[in-house]
């Protein structure tokens, strides 16, 4: 059963026209049941009185990425939402097991990265069941989707937005509109073929494979809850809602975006302690030193180098790494 709290708010305000308008706003707090599991997913739905699109916001896919989770709490309290057109659906913590056990990347119950588990399986592991519940109950009911992330608990990250482009001109155009409206000054173009809806893997690709524009945002890092990162996510969401005409007013669109492409996640060649020699946002030359891998006694095992010249989107800033795990992400400056 879903545990549900419904708050109906009748709000009156002066309209810009000759008469005052009276509107009703409904806020619903649910716990979305995950079939075959004791896990439930906290979801809030805000339904405006006027018709409009449904925007889904998903936070907490990785449990140590706190800034977007806190940003959604703030969105709930924004007075502007009394003017909402359409519906706002907010998944507060998509991965409760990871959140409450403070793990990076993986759900501790099954060792799976939830953002590689879509569209899920109702008879699978906990992560696969969560992915199935979010796919069927949230993503497939949305008109637009933002997957809200931050640098995980081990990642020093410069904020950026992933813009997935799959070769569908209209879908790509609408996703690009979301990315620009969110307002981060670095946008990484993620070009890929159209995803298989039955093997979409990523949250945003799951939406795209169903014809729903989607982006993934990254605000903050190292598990930070600093105001700067939280407000960055909050303001981005509010601006997207203006862009979609879900709120009155014009979206503020920046003209200083750095467009990036051809990103690559650099992984650790072995198990040990990683000592970064760069920070997020640094420019680096091809074959430049990203850091050094040492063993438990501090002896050097290998130097990790940049595969090409570009920008460091994030770098792992805490020591422990295992073979094949990320140590950094790089992107090239886009040429077009």
Secondary structure, 3 states (H helix, E strand, C coil): CCCEEEEEEEEEECCCCCCCEEEEEEEEEEEEECCCCCCEEEEEEEECCEEEEEEEEECCCCCCCCHHHHHHHHHHCCHHHHHCEEEEEEECCCCHHHHHCCCCCCECCCCECHHHCECCCCCCCHHHHHHHHHHHHCHHHCCEEEEEECCCCCEEECCEEEEEECCCHHHHHHHHHHHHHHCCCEEEEEECCCCCCCCCECHHHHHHCCCCEEEEEECCCCCCCCHHHHHHHHHHHHHHHHHCCCCCCCCCCCCCCEEEEEEEEEECCCCEEEEECCCCCCEECCCCEEEEEECCCCCEEEEEECCCCEEEEEEECCCEECCCCEEEEEEEECCC
